[in-house]
Amino acid sequence: MTPSGLDELFERQPRTLTVSQVAQILGMTKQGVYNWVRDGVIPAYKVGSTWFIVRDELKATLRAGANTPHKRDDEHEGE
């Protein structure tokens, strides 16, 4: 199985990421990432005053929000 673009993007990243790391990976500002965290767009956890994001949860969230067409169930018939 060939890795997807998301797999390649995250393959060398640690299992937990800071807001700064997510901003750098996604080419966003830290404030933009904080906005996504606040709005529940991406899953994050706060310990004390520090937010962290679990790499695989972020990857799954991004994958679920992909705008690429997916095969419908009826397209699988006859294969």
N, C-alpha and C positions, 0 to 999 in steps of 0.2 A: 504494500500500500504506500503510495506516494504521499509525503506530508503536504498538508494544505498550506496556504500562505499564512494562516494564523499559527499553525504549528511551527513554521519556520520563524515567525516573528517572536514567538515566546520560547523557543527551544533552549536558549541559553540563559533564561531569566530564572531567578530564585523562585521558590514556591510561594513566598509572600512578597508583595510589592508595596512600596510606599506610594503616596500620591505623586511625588516628584518622579518616581520611576515610571509610573503609568503615563504621566504627562509626556515624558520623553519618548517612551515606546510608541505612543499614539500620535505624537506630534501636536500635542495640545498644550494649553497653559495649565498650570496647577489649579487656577481658579475654575477653569472649565471642568477639570476632573472633580473638584470639590462640588461643583454644581450638579454633576451627574450623580455623585454620592448622595447629596442632599435630596435630590429628586427621585432617588431609588432606581436610576437607570442602570447603574452597575452595583453589584453587591460589595459591601465594605463593612469592616468591623472597627469599632473604636475602643481602644484600651487606654484609659487615662485621657490624655489630650491628643493621642496619636491614632490616625486612621491607617489601616492596612487593608490590602486587597489580596485575596487568594488568586494566584495566577490562573489556575484551571477553572475557577468560577468565572473570572473575567473572560477568559477565552470562550467558555460555553455561552456566556451572555452575548458576546460579540458574534459568535457563530449563529445563534438563534435570531439575531437581528439582521443577518445578512440579507441583502436584497437580490440575491441570485435566484433564478427560477428553480423550483424543485419539481420533480416528477410527481404528478398526482397519482393516486392509487389506481385510477382507471387506465392510466398510461402503461401500467405494468402488465395488463392483461394481454395475453398472446405472446409473451416473451418466452 
